[in-house]
Amino acid sequence: MCWQGHREPRDGRRRAARKPFKYTATGVAGLAGGKKLIIAPSRGGLYTASSPMAFMDHQETFLTSFFGFIGMSDAAFVRAEGVGLGPEQRKLALETALPTSRP
């Protein structure tokens, strides 16, 4: 994941990441909405829904919640799972993840 909201853009403008939400009369409102978010995590193990380790997957729920809080609810995950399970599985994980990341 690459979240670079803490850096200044080269032209000197401040990013919205310094103030990712505001308080309103009805509660918190995210200020980073209207953007498509693509998250490309890689994992050493297998945590898909069909895996016995699926209950240990906190990465996607955390990221979905965090980015949803600041208004970015249109998130897509491009996963490369099992990259730590040997060279064959790593190659398969990268081959199956990369085509889905292209527009």
C-alpha positions in Angstrom: 0.0 0.0 0.0 1.2 3.4 -0.8 -0.4 6.3 1.1 1.5 9.4 0.5 -0.9 12.0 2.0 1.8 13.2 4.3 4.0 14.6 1.5 3.6 18.0 -0.1 3.0 18.1 -3.8 5.8 19.5 -5.9 3.8 22.7 -6.7 3.3 23.6 -3.0 -0.4 22.9 -2.7 -1.6 21.1 0.4 -3.3 17.8 0.1 -6.7 16.9 1.5 -5.0 14.2 3.5 -4.1 16.8 6.2 -7.9 17.2 6.8 -9.4 13.9 5.6 -12.8 14.5 7.3 -14.9 17.2 8.9 -17.5 17.3 11.6 -21.0 18.2 10.6 -24.4 18.4 12.4 -25.1 14.8 11.3 -21.7 13.4 12.2 -18.4 12.9 10.4 -18.1 13.5 6.7 -15.2 12.3 4.6 -13.5 14.8 2.3 -11.8 12.5 0.0 -14.9 11.1 -1.8 -15.5 10.7 -5.4 -12.2 8.9 -6.1 -11.6 5.4 -7.3 -9.2 3.6 -5.0 -7.1 0.6 -6.0 -5.3 -1.3 -3.3 -2.7 -3.8 -4.3 -1.7 -5.9 -1.3 0.6 -8.9 -1.4 0.6 -11.6 1.2 2.9 -14.4 2.1 0.0 -16.8 2.9 -3.5 -17.5 1.7 -6.4 -15.5 3.3 -9.2 -15.8 0.7 -12.7 -16.6 1.8 -12.2 -20.3 0.9 -9.0 -20.6 2.9 -8.9 -21.9 6.5 -7.0 -18.7 7.4 -9.8 -16.4 6.2 -10.7 -15.5 9.7 -7.2 -13.9 10.1 -7.8 -11.4 7.3 -8.0 -8.1 9.0 -6.1 -6.2 6.2 -9.0 -5.6 3.9 -11.6 -4.8 6.5 -9.3 -2.3 8.1 -8.4 -0.6 4.9 -12.0 -0.5 3.7 -13.1 1.0 7.0 -10.3 3.6 7.1 -10.7 4.8 3.5 -14.5 4.7 3.9 -14.2 6.9 6.9 -12.4 9.6 4.9 -15.0 9.3 2.1 -13.3 6.9 -0.3 -15.9 4.1 -0.6 -15.1 3.0 -4.2 -12.3 0.6 -3.4 -11.0 -2.4 -5.4 -8.5 -4.9 -4.2 -5.9 -6.5 -6.5 -4.5 -9.4 -4.4 -1.3 -11.4 -4.8 -1.7 -14.1 -2.2 0.7 -16.9 -1.3 3.9 -15.1 -2.5 5.8 -16.7 0.5 4.8 -20.3 -0.3 7.5 -21.0 -2.9 8.5 -19.8 -6.4 5.7 -21.6 -8.2 3.0 -20.1 -6.0 4.6 -16.7 -6.2 4.6 -16.7 -10.0 1.0 -17.9 -10.1 -0.1 -15.2 -7.6 1.5 -12.4 -9.6 0.2 -13.7 -12.9 -3.4 -13.9 -11.6 -3.3 -10.5 -9.8 -1.7 -8.3 -12.5 -4.3 -8.7 -15.3 -7.1 -7.6 -13.0 -5.3 -4.4 -12.1 -5.4 -3.0 -15.7 -8.2 -0.7 -16.7 
